[in-house]
């Protein structure tokens, strides 16, 4: 009789579209996944379908969670643990972006972006740490942003949350390394997610200006970000921790 081997499990937030869906599809090559998103059933179903097209014998579970609600991140981790009995990889990808000139942000803008972009990764990570400790280790990867490293008109609040997420990465990596929980971050640059496709379609000049400032001469694709996340999630290079890997076509090097 062939022994059934439990596959590792990745919990991915914001997993219904864009970078999150691309990460799920890449990891699903040999890892089962729990896809969490605050999205429509149709978009979640599309993400599930994309995973199963890659590995039809794999297992995908989904859940809808609104990270504006306190406790949602912890509820998500609990649901994933019930579904699979283990969590080996946590990808904190969910985020929102509200753009205004400085001086025009509302209290609701601030609260919502802090809750989704920063509080959810913080408390999802805290919830998953005891699970990973019991299992002998794990990987946590925060999806930050190029905007956490630079300033851009209209992105003060978004950049602030991502800069804080980068610091959270370093602090967690420092404290959790003895538990063999490896923490890193990935900061995408200009990437053709649904958000940027819509935004640059309405204003092509935005894309042209960004491309001129990017040595690669183009926007990145979600799968190019997912490829770096996959490396961090699966690599045996456990001496690599606490880093923020900027994947931006060279934007920050000049």
C-alpha positions as CSV (number, residue, x, y, z in Angstrom):
1,X,0.0,0.0,0.0
2,X,1.4,3.4,-1.0
3,X,1.7,5.8,1.9
4,X,-0.1,9.1,1.5
5,X,2.3,12.0,2.1
6,X,0.8,15.2,3.4
7,X,1.7,18.1,1.1
8,X,2.8,21.4,2.5
9,X,0.1,24.0,2.7
10,X,0.3,27.7,1.7
11,X,-2.2,30.3,2.9
12,X,-2.4,33.2,0.5
13,X,-4.3,36.4,1.1
14,X,-5.7,38.6,-1.7
15,X,-5.5,35.4,-3.8
16,X,-8.4,35.8,-6.2
17,X,-6.7,38.1,-8.7
18,X,-3.4,39.7,-9.8
19,X,-0.2,38.9,-7.9
20,X,-2.0,36.8,-5.3
21,X,-3.6,34.5,-7.9
22,X,-0.3,34.2,-9.8
23,X,1.5,33.2,-6.5
24,X,-1.2,30.6,-5.8
25,X,-0.8,29.1,-9.3
26,X,3.0,28.9,-9.0
27,X,3.0,27.4,-5.5
28,X,0.4,24.9,-6.4
29,X,2.8,23.0,-8.5
30,X,3.7,21.0,-5.4
31,X,1.9,22.7,-2.5
32,X,-1.8,22.7,-1.6
33,X,-3.3,26.1,-1.1
34,X,-5.9,28.0,0.9
35,X,-7.0,31.1,-1.1
36,X,-8.3,33.9,1.0
37,X,-9.9,37.0,-0.5
38,X,-12.6,39.6,0.0
39,X,-13.9,39.1,-3.5
40,X,-16.7,37.7,-5.7
41,X,-17.3,34.0,-5.9
42,X,-16.6,34.2,-9.7
43,X,-13.1,35.6,-9.2
44,X,-12.3,33.1,-6.5
45,X,-13.5,30.3,-8.7
46,X,-11.3,31.5,-11.5
47,X,-8.3,31.4,-9.2
48,X,-9.2,27.9,-8.1
49,X,-9.6,26.8,-11.8
50,X,-6.2,28.2,-12.7
51,X,-4.6,26.2,-9.9
52,X,-6.3,22.9,-10.8
53,X,-5.4,23.3,-14.5
54,X,-1.8,23.2,-13.3
55,X,-2.2,20.2,-11.0
56,X,-5.6,18.5,-11.2
57,X,-4.9,16.2,-8.3
58,X,-4.1,19.0,-5.9
59,X,-6.3,20.5,-3.2
60,X,-7.6,24.1,-3.0
61,X,-9.8,25.6,-0.3
62,X,-11.1,29.1,-0.3
63,X,-12.5,31.6,2.2
64,X,-13.9,35.1,2.1
65,X,-12.6,37.5,4.8
66,X,-13.0,41.2,5.3
67,X,-9.8,42.5,6.9
68,X,-11.5,45.7,7.9
69,X,-13.1,43.6,10.6
70,X,-11.1,43.0,13.7
71,X,-10.3,39.3,14.2
72,X,-10.8,38.5,10.5
73,X,-7.1,37.6,10.0
74,X,-7.1,35.2,13.0
75,X,-10.4,33.6,11.8
76,X,-8.8,33.1,8.4
77,X,-5.8,31.2,9.9
78,X,-8.1,29.1,12.0
79,X,-10.2,28.2,9.0
80,X,-7.2,27.2,7.0
81,X,-5.9,25.1,9.8
82,X,-9.3,23.3,10.1
83,X,-9.3,22.7,6.4
84,X,-5.8,21.3,6.1
85,X,-4.5,20.5,9.6
86,X,-1.3,22.4,8.9
87,X,0.1,25.7,7.5
88,X,3.6,25.8,6.2
89,X,3.7,29.0,4.2
90,X,1.9,32.3,4.8
91,X,1.8,34.9,2.0
92,X,0.4,38.2,3.2
93,X,-0.5,39.8,-0.1
94,X,-3.9,41.4,0.4
95,X,-3.9,45.2,0.2
96,X,-5.8,48.3,-0.9
97,X,-4.6,51.5,-2.4
98,X,-6.3,54.8,-2.0
99,X,-4.7,57.7,-3.8
100,X,-5.1,61.3,-2.8
101,X,-2.9,64.4,-2.6
102,X,-1.5,64.8,0.9
103,X,-4.1,66.7,3.0
104,X,-7.1,65.0,1.4
105,X,-7.0,61.6,3.2
106,X,-10.0,60.9,5.4
107,X,-10.0,59.1,8.7
108,X,-11.8,56.2,7.0
109,X,-9.1,56.0,4.3
110,X,-6.5,55.8,7.1
111,X,-8.3,53.2,9.1
112,X,-9.1,51.0,6.1
113,X,-5.6,51.0,4.7
114,X,-4.0,50.4,8.1
115,X,-6.4,47.5,8.8
116,X,-6.0,45.7,5.5
117,X,-2.4,46.6,4.5
118,X,-0.8,46.3,8.0
119,X,-3.0,45.0,10.7
120,X,-4.1,41.9,8.8
121,X,-0.5,40.8,8.0
122,X,0.5,41.5,11.6
123,X,-2.2,39.4,13.2
124,X,-2.3,36.7,10.6
125,X,1.4,36.2,11.2
126,X,0.9,36.1,15.0
127,X,-1.9,33.6,14.6
128,X,0.2,31.3,12.4
129,X,3.4,31.4,14.5
130,X,2.3,28.8,17.1
131,X,1.2,26.5,14.3
132,X,4.6,26.8,12.6
133,X,6.4,26.3,15.9
134,X,4.6,23.0,16.5
135,X,5.5,21.9,13.0
136,X,9.2,22.8,13.4
137,X,9.3,25.9,11.2
138,X,7.7,27.6,8.3
139,X,7.9,30.6,5.9
140,X,6.2,34.0,6.1
141,X,6.4,36.3,3.1
142,X,4.9,39.8,3.1
143,X,4.1,41.5,-0.2
144,X,5.2,45.0,0.4
145,X,5.8,47.6,-2.4
146,X,8.3,49.7,-4.1
147,X,6.2,52.5,-2.6
148,X,7.6,51.5,0.8
149,X,11.0,52.7,-0.4
150,X,10.2,55.8,-2.4
151,X,7.8,58.8,-2.4
152,X,5.2,59.3,-5.1
153,X,2.4,61.8,-5.5
154,X,-0.8,60.6,-4.1
155,X,0.7,57.5,-2.4
156,X,1.6,58.8,1.1
157,X,-0.7,56.6,3.0
158,X,-0.1,53.5,0.9
159,X,3.7,53.9,1.0
160,X,3.5,54.4,4.8
161,X,1.7,51.1,5.3
162,X,4.2,49.3,3.0
163,X,7.2,50.9,4.8
164,X,5.8,49.7,8.1
165,X,5.3,46.2,6.5
166,X,9.0,46.1,5.5
167,X,10.0,47.0,9.1
168,X,7.6,44.3,10.4
169,X,9.4,41.8,8.1
170,X,12.8,42.6,9.7
171,X,11.4,42.5,13.3
172,X,9.7,39.2,12.7
173,X,12.7,37.7,11.0
174,X,14.9,38.7,14.0
175,X,12.6,37.3,16.6
176,X,11.4,34.1,14.8
177,X,14.7,32.8,13.3
178,X,15.4,30.6,16.4
179,X,12.0,28.9,15.7
180,X,13.1,28.2,12.1
181,X,10.4,30.5,10.8
182,X,11.9,32.3,7.9
183,X,10.5,35.8,7.2
184,X,11.1,37.9,4.1
185,X,9.3,40.4,2.0
186,X,8.9,41.1,-1.7
187,X,8.3,44.6,-3.0
188,X,6.8,44.7,-6.5
189,X,7.4,47.7,-8.7
190,X,5.1,48.7,-11.6
191,X,3.2,45.5,-12.4
192,X,0.3,44.9,-14.7
193,X,-2.3,43.9,-12.2
194,X,-6.0,44.7,-12.8
195,X,-5.6,47.9,-10.8
196,X,-2.7,49.2,-13.1
197,X,-4.3,47.9,-16.3
198,X,-7.4,50.0,-15.5
199,X,-5.5,53.0,-14.4
200,X,-3.1,53.1,-17.3
201,X,-5.9,52.5,-19.8
202,X,-7.6,55.6,-18.6
203,X,-4.4,57.6,-18.6
204,X,-1.7,56.1,-21.0
205,X,0.7,58.9,-20.0
206,X,1.1,57.3,-16.6
207,X,2.4,54.1,-18.1
208,X,4.7,55.9,-20.5
209,X,6.3,58.0,-17.8
210,X,6.8,54.9,-15.5
211,X,8.3,52.9,-18.4
212,X,10.8,55.7,-19.1
213,X,11.9,55.6,-15.5
214,X,12.3,51.8,-15.5
215,X,15.6,50.3,-16.9
216,X,13.7,47.2,-18.0
217,X,11.6,49.4,-20.2
218,X,8.3,47.9,-19.3
219,X,5.9,47.1,-16.5
220,X,6.3,43.7,-14.9
221,X,3.8,40.8,-15.0
222,X,2.2,39.3,-11.9
223,X,3.9,36.0,-12.7
224,X,7.3,37.7,-12.5
225,X,6.6,38.7,-8.9
226,X,5.1,35.3,-8.1
227,X,8.4,33.7,-9.3
228,X,10.4,35.5,-6.7
229,X,7.8,34.7,-4.0
230,X,8.0,31.0,-5.0
231,X,11.8,31.1,-4.6
232,X,11.5,32.5,-1.1
233,X,8.7,30.0,-0.2
234,X,10.6,26.9,-1.4
235,X,14.3,27.6,-1.3
236,X,16.6,25.7,1.0
237,X,18.6,28.9,1.4
238,X,17.5,29.4,5.1
239,X,20.4,31.9,5.7
240,X,18.3,34.4,3.6
241,X,16.0,36.1,6.1
242,X,14.7,39.5,6.9
243,X,15.2,40.8,3.4
244,X,13.0,43.0,1.3
245,X,13.5,41.8,-2.3
246,X,12.6,44.7,-4.6
247,X,11.3,43.4,-8.0
248,X,10.9,46.5,-10.0
249,X,12.7,46.2,-13.3
250,X,15.6,48.3,-11.9
251,X,13.5,51.4,-11.0
252,X,15.3,51.9,-7.7
253,X,18.8,51.6,-9.0
254,X,19.1,55.0,-10.6
